Amino acid sequence: MSEPLMITMRDLRAAKMCSSGARAFFQRHGLSFSNFLQGGIPAADLEATGDAMAIKVCEVARESR
């Protein structure tokens, strides 16, 4: 079984997203921004929000791997 795709700040930047918007997103969805900064977040957790921008970040990350 493969490791889950972890989304990092690098992926957000590659998708042309900003950190202040990401911080607000994490807060809005009850996710820890500080944990994200330290180790990333599984793509599945972002996709589960149903947010179009979160899904886009995951797509960009998959394409770059």
Secondary structure as GFF3:
##gff-version 3
##sequence-region A 1 65
A	DSSP	beta_strand	6	7	.	.	.	ID=ss1
A	DSSP	alpha_helix	9	14	.	.	.	ID=ss2
A	DSSP	alpha_helix	19	28	.	.	.	ID=ss3
A	DSSP	alpha_helix	33	39	.	.	.	ID=ss4
A	DSSP	beta_strand	41	42	.	.	.	ID=ss5
A	DSSP	alpha_helix	43	47	.	.	.	ID=ss6
A	DSSP	alpha_helix	52	64	.	.	.	ID=ss7
###
